[in-house]
Amino acid sequence: MSDITEFTRVYLAVFFSLVAAFYTVRIILMKRTTSEELVFPGERFCATWWNHIAFRFFRATIWMVCLFRLLFPEVDNYLGMFSSFDHPLIIFSGLILLTLGFVSTATIHYRLGEQWRSGIDPSGPAKIITSGIYRYTRNPMFCFVALAQLGFFLALPSFFSLTCFAIGLYTLNSQAEAEEKHLLELFPNQYPQYTNQVRRWI
């Protein structure tokens, strides 16, 4: 077994454990500070609710798979590994994209401060953010999440990670459409001007 495979096995287990800890601690601390709800999956069984459930399910599954791979290397036999992608340059590139995607998402998360919400807050937002990276894409956090998911596929090239990537892209696009519909209802004059100037993605 190659050194890059062993390194990736450890890296992914540690990485996704830290990601889980980051969001858990971040949301708990923000709730204590603001005394407000921060996560809005939507009404049960609606489109955004399914997006939320699918994303949480696959995020937890990815974390568990990476932990089990560390403890039981034979798990790889059940992931449908793509041997043609098993190259150090590809795998290492995946790790870089995965890390870059998360760090960029976390940075935007912090810059939004108390304005950050997961899902669609029926009472907000108070204004449209059009400065900074929002001048180049209407959904920068989703773009970097997608980048991280691509990185995960390259770092662990398999049928499992490809499935996660495909479903992730679908849920991100579906959620973006739902959030933009909400913003259009809140800002019927301003938001169309913004969408005419800035692309949904890149």
Short mmCIF file of the C-alpha atoms (twelve columns), coordinates in Angstrom:
data_MODEL
# 
_entry.id   MODEL 
# 
loop_
_atom_site.group_PDB 
_atom_site.id 
_atom_site.type_symbol 
_atom_site.label_atom_id 
_atom_site.label_alt_id 
_atom_site.label_comp_id 
_atom_site.label_asym_id 
_atom_site.label_seq_id 
_atom_site.Cartn_x 
_atom_site.Cartn_y 
_atom_site.Cartn_z 
_atom_site.pdbx_PDB_model_num 
ATOM 1   C CA . MET A 1   0.000   0.000  0.000   1 
ATOM 2   C CA . SER A 2   1.447   3.385  -1.003  1 
ATOM 3   C CA . ASP A 3   2.521   6.052  1.450   1 
ATOM 4   C CA . ILE A 4   0.090   8.589  -0.081  1 
ATOM 5   C CA . THR A 5   -2.809  6.190  0.529   1 
ATOM 6   C CA . GLU A 6   -1.840  5.770  4.164   1 
ATOM 7   C CA . PHE A 7   -1.352  9.517  4.580   1 
ATOM 8   C CA . THR A 8   -4.736  10.194 2.990   1 
ATOM 9   C CA . ARG A 9   -6.389  7.637  5.223   1 
ATOM 10  C CA . VAL A 10  -5.219  9.549  8.308   1 
ATOM 11  C CA . TYR A 11  -5.726  12.995 6.816   1 
ATOM 12  C CA . LEU A 12  -9.350  12.420 5.807   1 
ATOM 13  C CA . ALA A 13  -10.303 10.938 9.172   1 
ATOM 14  C CA . VAL A 14  -8.770  13.868 11.047  1 
ATOM 15  C CA . PHE A 15  -10.047 16.454 8.562   1 
ATOM 16  C CA . PHE A 16  -13.711 15.447 8.703   1 
ATOM 17  C CA . SER A 17  -13.560 15.095 12.484  1 
ATOM 18  C CA . LEU A 18  -12.331 18.685 12.693  1 
ATOM 19  C CA . VAL A 19  -15.023 19.843 10.242  1 
ATOM 20  C CA . ALA A 20  -17.720 18.209 12.376  1 
ATOM 21  C CA . ALA A 21  -16.282 19.794 15.522  1 
ATOM 22  C CA . PHE A 22  -16.010 23.211 13.859  1 
ATOM 23  C CA . TYR A 23  -19.647 23.447 12.804  1 
ATOM 24  C CA . THR A 24  -20.980 21.945 16.034  1 
ATOM 25  C CA . VAL A 25  -19.019 24.297 18.266  1 
ATOM 26  C CA . ARG A 26  -19.589 27.293 15.988  1 
ATOM 27  C CA . ILE A 27  -23.373 26.883 15.961  1 
ATOM 28  C CA . ILE A 28  -23.549 26.283 19.718  1 
ATOM 29  C CA . LEU A 29  -21.487 29.395 20.461  1 
ATOM 30  C CA . MET A 30  -23.443 31.559 18.012  1 
ATOM 31  C CA . LYS A 31  -26.746 30.426 19.513  1 
ATOM 32  C CA . ARG A 32  -25.508 31.382 22.975  1 
ATOM 33  C CA . THR A 33  -24.369 34.769 21.708  1 
ATOM 34  C CA . THR A 34  -27.391 35.689 19.607  1 
ATOM 35  C CA . SER A 35  -30.114 33.652 21.360  1 
ATOM 36  C CA . GLU A 36  -31.539 33.074 17.884  1 
ATOM 37  C CA . GLU A 37  -32.198 30.035 15.727  1 
ATOM 38  C CA . LEU A 38  -29.511 29.592 13.070  1 
ATOM 39  C CA . VAL A 39  -30.523 26.431 11.216  1 
ATOM 40  C CA . PHE A 40  -33.640 26.496 9.024   1 
ATOM 41  C CA . PRO A 41  -34.214 23.238 7.118   1 
ATOM 42  C CA . GLY A 42  -37.736 24.293 6.085   1 
ATOM 43  C CA . GLU A 43  -41.080 22.592 6.530   1 
ATOM 44  C CA . ARG A 44  -40.949 18.823 6.815   1 
ATOM 45  C CA . PHE A 45  -40.754 17.059 3.431   1 
ATOM 46  C CA . CYS A 46  -40.397 20.277 1.418   1 
ATOM 47  C CA . ALA A 47  -37.551 20.588 -1.115  1 
ATOM 48  C CA . THR A 48  -35.204 22.473 1.200   1 
ATOM 49  C CA . TRP A 49  -35.926 20.022 4.023   1 
ATOM 50  C CA . TRP A 50  -34.862 17.146 1.765   1 
ATOM 51  C CA . ASN A 51  -31.752 19.111 0.754   1 
ATOM 52  C CA . HIS A 52  -30.912 19.568 4.418   1 
ATOM 53  C CA . ILE A 53  -31.491 15.911 5.271   1 
ATOM 54  C CA . ALA A 54  -29.513 14.660 2.257   1 
ATOM 55  C CA . PHE A 55  -26.589 16.957 2.989   1 
ATOM 56  C CA . ARG A 56  -26.482 16.022 6.675   1 
ATOM 57  C CA . PHE A 57  -26.788 12.327 5.880   1 
ATOM 58  C CA . PHE A 58  -23.931 12.304 3.390   1 
ATOM 59  C CA . ARG A 59  -21.750 14.537 5.540   1 
ATOM 60  C CA . ALA A 60  -22.174 12.129 8.464   1 
ATOM 61  C CA . THR A 61  -21.674 9.131  6.189   1 
ATOM 62  C CA . ILE A 62  -18.466 10.568 4.741   1 
ATOM 63  C CA . TRP A 63  -17.152 11.217 8.244   1 
ATOM 64  C CA . MET A 64  -17.986 7.685  9.410   1 
ATOM 65  C CA . VAL A 65  -16.512 6.080  6.291   1 
ATOM 66  C CA . CYS A 66  -13.268 8.008  6.750   1 
ATOM 67  C CA . LEU A 67  -13.043 6.984  10.405  1 
ATOM 68  C CA . PHE A 68  -13.726 3.325  9.584   1 
ATOM 69  C CA . ARG A 69  -11.138 3.434  6.768   1 
ATOM 70  C CA . LEU A 70  -8.570  4.498  9.340   1 
ATOM 71  C CA . LEU A 71  -9.465  1.675  11.701  1 
ATOM 72  C CA . PHE A 72  -10.279 -0.958 9.089   1 
ATOM 73  C CA . PRO A 73  -8.383  -0.467 5.797   1 
ATOM 74  C CA . GLU A 74  -10.377 -3.266 4.173   1 
ATOM 75  C CA . VAL A 75  -13.341 -0.867 4.010   1 
ATOM 76  C CA . ASP A 76  -11.806 0.339  0.721   1 
ATOM 77  C CA . ASN A 77  -12.870 -2.946 -0.857  1 
ATOM 78  C CA . TYR A 78  -16.503 -1.888 -0.531  1 
ATOM 79  C CA . LEU A 79  -16.206 1.698  -1.802  1 
ATOM 80  C CA . GLY A 80  -15.775 0.879  -5.489  1 
ATOM 81  C CA . MET A 81  -12.292 2.369  -5.786  1 
ATOM 82  C CA . PHE A 82  -11.235 3.740  -9.200  1 
ATOM 83  C CA . SER A 83  -7.762  2.320  -9.695  1 
ATOM 84  C CA . SER A 84  -7.155  4.531  -12.761 1 
ATOM 85  C CA . PHE A 85  -7.241  7.601  -10.489 1 
ATOM 86  C CA . ASP A 86  -4.900  6.076  -7.920  1 
ATOM 87  C CA . HIS A 87  -2.009  8.427  -8.597  1 
ATOM 88  C CA . PRO A 88  -0.176  10.520 -5.967  1 
ATOM 89  C CA . LEU A 89  -0.599  13.749 -7.969  1 
ATOM 90  C CA . ILE A 90  -4.352  13.272 -8.304  1 
ATOM 91  C CA . ILE A 91  -4.824  12.293 -4.670  1 
ATOM 92  C CA . PHE A 92  -2.647  15.110 -3.361  1 
ATOM 93  C CA . SER A 93  -4.484  17.617 -5.593  1 
ATOM 94  C CA . GLY A 94  -7.713  16.364 -4.086  1 
ATOM 95  C CA . LEU A 95  -6.454  16.976 -0.562  1 
ATOM 96  C CA . ILE A 96  -5.462  20.529 -1.512  1 
ATOM 97  C CA . LEU A 97  -8.874  21.287 -3.056  1 
ATOM 98  C CA . LEU A 98  -10.674 19.717 -0.107  1 
ATOM 99  C CA . THR A 99  -8.728  21.815 2.383   1 
ATOM 100 C CA . LEU A 100 -8.956  24.995 0.319   1 
ATOM 101 C CA . GLY A 101 -12.705 24.557 -0.057  1 
ATOM 102 C CA . PHE A 102 -13.257 24.162 3.678   1 
ATOM 103 C CA . VAL A 103 -10.908 26.981 4.730   1 
ATOM 104 C CA . SER A 104 -12.554 29.357 2.233   1 
ATOM 105 C CA . THR A 105 -16.048 28.355 3.388   1 
ATOM 106 C CA . ALA A 106 -15.088 28.832 7.037   1 
ATOM 107 C CA . THR A 107 -13.573 32.241 6.244   1 
ATOM 108 C CA . ILE A 108 -16.796 33.453 4.607   1 
ATOM 109 C CA . HIS A 109 -18.717 31.930 7.504   1 
ATOM 110 C CA . TYR A 110 -16.775 34.080 9.995   1 
ATOM 111 C CA . ARG A 111 -16.968 37.226 7.869   1 
ATOM 112 C CA . LEU A 112 -20.747 36.952 7.755   1 
ATOM 113 C CA . GLY A 113 -20.696 36.965 11.547  1 
ATOM 114 C CA . GLU A 114 -24.141 36.986 13.114  1 
ATOM 115 C CA . GLN A 115 -25.738 37.259 9.679   1 
ATOM 116 C CA . TRP A 116 -24.856 33.648 8.901   1 
ATOM 117 C CA . ARG A 117 -27.749 31.216 8.661   1 
ATOM 118 C CA . SER A 118 -28.055 27.648 7.461   1 
ATOM 119 C CA . GLY A 119 -31.086 27.373 5.227   1 
ATOM 120 C CA . ILE A 120 -33.766 29.971 4.649   1 
ATOM 121 C CA . ASP A 121 -34.586 32.222 7.580   1 
ATOM 122 C CA . PRO A 122 -38.221 33.330 7.016   1 
ATOM 123 C CA . SER A 123 -37.523 36.643 8.761   1 
ATOM 124 C CA . GLY A 124 -34.328 37.550 6.926   1 
ATOM 125 C CA . PRO A 125 -31.891 38.586 5.773   1 
ATOM 126 C CA . ALA A 126 -32.108 42.303 6.496   1 
ATOM 127 C CA . LYS A 127 -30.081 43.199 3.408   1 
ATOM 128 C CA . ILE A 128 -28.422 41.725 0.337   1 
ATOM 129 C CA . ILE A 129 -24.665 41.265 0.581   1 
ATOM 130 C CA . THR A 130 -23.038 42.359 -2.672  1 
ATOM 131 C CA . SER A 131 -19.519 43.274 -1.553  1 
ATOM 132 C CA . GLY A 132 -16.350 41.238 -1.267  1 
ATOM 133 C CA . ILE A 133 -16.502 37.835 -2.924  1 
ATOM 134 C CA . TYR A 134 -20.232 38.321 -3.496  1 
ATOM 135 C CA . ARG A 135 -19.252 40.627 -6.354  1 
ATOM 136 C CA . TYR A 136 -18.108 37.564 -8.301  1 
ATOM 137 C CA . THR A 137 -20.612 34.869 -7.370  1 
ATOM 138 C CA . ARG A 138 -24.013 34.930 -5.691  1 
ATOM 139 C CA . ASN A 139 -23.244 31.730 -3.785  1 
ATOM 140 C CA . PRO A 140 -19.581 31.749 -2.747  1 
ATOM 141 C CA . MET A 141 -20.004 29.361 0.170   1 
ATOM 142 C CA . PHE A 142 -21.766 26.827 -2.033  1 
ATOM 143 C CA . CYS A 143 -19.013 27.185 -4.648  1 
ATOM 144 C CA . PHE A 144 -16.334 26.363 -2.094  1 
ATOM 145 C CA . VAL A 145 -18.372 23.487 -0.661  1 
ATOM 146 C CA . ALA A 146 -18.592 22.090 -4.212  1 
ATOM 147 C CA . LEU A 147 -14.830 22.570 -4.588  1 
ATOM 148 C CA . ALA A 148 -14.265 20.639 -1.368  1 
ATOM 149 C CA . GLN A 149 -16.534 17.851 -2.584  1 
ATOM 150 C CA . LEU A 150 -14.572 17.631 -5.827  1 
ATOM 151 C CA . GLY A 151 -11.427 17.468 -3.725  1 
ATOM 152 C CA . PHE A 152 -12.878 14.618 -1.691  1 
ATOM 153 C CA . PHE A 153 -13.591 12.644 -4.851  1 
ATOM 154 C CA . LEU A 154 -10.027 13.108 -6.090  1 
ATOM 155 C CA . ALA A 155 -8.549  12.314 -2.674  1 
ATOM 156 C CA . LEU A 156 -10.639 9.153  -2.408  1 
ATOM 157 C CA . PRO A 157 -11.491 8.284  -6.029  1 
ATOM 158 C CA . SER A 158 -14.338 5.812  -5.758  1 
ATOM 159 C CA . PHE A 159 -17.950 5.159  -6.639  1 
ATOM 160 C CA . PHE A 160 -18.831 6.224  -3.084  1 
ATOM 161 C CA . SER A 161 -17.165 9.648  -3.306  1 
ATOM 162 C CA . LEU A 162 -18.480 10.187 -6.853  1 
ATOM 163 C CA . THR A 163 -22.032 9.519  -5.607  1 
ATOM 164 C CA . CYS A 164 -21.498 11.992 -2.755  1 
ATOM 165 C CA . PHE A 165 -20.166 14.556 -5.234  1 
ATOM 166 C CA . ALA A 166 -23.112 14.179 -7.634  1 
ATOM 167 C CA . ILE A 167 -25.760 14.371 -4.912  1 
ATOM 168 C CA . GLY A 168 -23.897 17.255 -3.291  1 
ATOM 169 C CA . LEU A 169 -23.953 19.286 -6.511  1 
ATOM 170 C CA . TYR A 170 -27.651 18.586 -6.978  1 
ATOM 171 C CA . THR A 171 -28.577 19.646 -3.433  1 
ATOM 172 C CA . LEU A 172 -26.391 22.762 -3.612  1 
ATOM 173 C CA . ASN A 173 -28.033 23.883 -6.844  1 
ATOM 174 C CA . SER A 174 -31.515 23.095 -5.538  1 
ATOM 175 C CA . GLN A 175 -30.843 25.006 -2.319  1 
ATOM 176 C CA . ALA A 176 -29.389 27.968 -4.226  1 
ATOM 177 C CA . GLU A 177 -32.529 28.189 -6.357  1 
ATOM 178 C CA . ALA A 178 -34.758 28.095 -3.274  1 
ATOM 179 C CA . GLU A 179 -32.736 30.755 -1.451  1 
ATOM 180 C CA . GLU A 180 -32.684 33.037 -4.483  1 
ATOM 181 C CA . LYS A 181 -36.468 32.713 -4.807  1 
ATOM 182 C CA . HIS A 182 -36.749 33.800 -1.174  1 
ATOM 183 C CA . LEU A 183 -34.459 36.787 -1.744  1 
ATOM 184 C CA . LEU A 184 -36.432 37.806 -4.819  1 
ATOM 185 C CA . GLU A 185 -39.595 37.902 -2.724  1 
ATOM 186 C CA . LEU A 186 -37.877 39.988 -0.034  1 
ATOM 187 C CA . PHE A 187 -36.090 42.357 -2.415  1 
ATOM 188 C CA . PRO A 188 -38.179 42.486 -5.635  1 
ATOM 189 C CA . ASN A 189 -36.345 45.563 -6.916  1 
ATOM 190 C CA . GLN A 190 -32.785 45.136 -5.677  1 
ATOM 191 C CA . TYR A 191 -32.250 41.434 -6.175  1 
ATOM 192 C CA . PRO A 192 -32.989 41.296 -9.932  1 
ATOM 193 C CA . GLN A 193 -30.403 44.050 -10.433 1 
ATOM 194 C CA . TYR A 194 -27.869 42.001 -8.497  1 
ATOM 195 C CA . THR A 195 -28.605 38.793 -10.428 1 
ATOM 196 C CA . ASN A 196 -28.167 40.673 -13.701 1 
ATOM 197 C CA . GLN A 197 -24.687 41.721 -12.641 1 
ATOM 198 C CA . VAL A 198 -23.404 38.621 -10.825 1 
ATOM 199 C CA . ARG A 199 -23.658 34.954 -11.827 1 
ATOM 200 C CA . ARG A 200 -25.196 32.313 -9.619  1 
ATOM 201 C CA . TRP A 201 -21.980 30.326 -9.656  1 
ATOM 202 C CA . ILE A 202 -18.776 31.487 -11.382 1 
# 
